[in-house]
């Protein structure tokens, strides 16, 4: 996994319209993994792909306080509580 370069305001690339993700494949999974690494390196709780100059509708976030659970586990738990 890799840490990506984060674009900072007022970088005009932040205004680029992101495209839909048509298929979740290995390339998208790698982007997501790299985005999580970048977000944690920046001590953030969320990161949009456009912020790392990838203009696709992808966002990662981790607002967990439980370090034993991964963000995906917490997301599944949150969805099960509303369904």
C-alpha positions in Angstrom: 0.0 0.0 0.0 1.1 3.5 -0.6 0.6 7.0 0.7 -0.8 9.4 -1.8 -0.2 13.1 -2.2 -3.1 15.2 -0.8 -4.1 18.2 -2.8 -4.6 21.4 -0.7 -6.8 24.4 -1.2 -6.7 26.4 -3.5 -5.6 23.7 -5.9 -7.9 23.9 -8.9 -7.9 20.1 -9.3 -10.1 20.0 -6.2 -12.9 21.4 -8.4 -12.8 18.6 -10.9 -16.1 16.7 -11.1 -15.7 13.0 -10.1 -17.0 10.2 -12.2 -19.1 7.2 -11.0 -17.4 4.0 -10.2 -18.8 1.5 -12.6 -17.2 -1.7 -11.1 -15.4 -2.5 -7.9 -12.3 -4.3 -9.1 -8.7 -4.8 -7.9 -7.7 -1.3 -9.1 -10.5 0.3 -7.1 -9.6 -1.9 -4.1 -6.0 -0.7 -4.3 -7.1 2.9 -4.5 -9.3 2.4 -1.4 -6.4 0.8 0.5 -4.0 3.6 -0.5 -6.6 6.2 0.5 -6.9 4.6 4.0 -3.1 4.7 4.4 -3.1 8.3 3.3 -5.9 9.3 5.6 -4.3 7.7 8.6 -0.9 9.3 7.7 -2.7 12.7 7.6 -4.4 11.9 11.0 -7.8 12.3 9.2 -11.2 10.7 9.7 -12.2 10.9 6.0 -10.8 11.4 2.6 -12.4 11.8 -0.9 -10.6 10.5 -3.9 -10.6 13.9 -5.5 -8.4 15.1 -2.6 -5.7 12.7 -3.9 -6.2 13.6 -7.5 -8.3 10.6 -8.4 -11.5 11.9 -9.8 -13.9 9.0 -9.1 -16.7 9.0 -6.5 -14.8 7.2 -3.8 -14.7 8.2 -0.2 -13.1 6.5 2.9 -13.7 7.3 6.5 -13.0 6.0 9.9 -14.9 7.6 12.8 -14.5 4.5 15.0 -13.3 4.8 18.6 -12.9 1.0 18.8 -9.5 0.1 17.5 -10.4 -3.5 17.6 -12.9 -3.1 14.7 -12.1 -2.2 11.2 -14.1 0.6 9.5 -15.9 -2.0 7.3 -17.0 -3.9 10.4 -18.4 -0.7 12.0 -20.1 0.2 8.7 -21.8 -3.2 8.5 -22.9 -2.8 12.2 -24.3 0.6 11.5 -26.2 -0.6 8.5 -27.7 -3.6 10.4 -29.0 -1.1 13.1 -31.0 0.8 10.5 -32.4 -2.0 8.4 
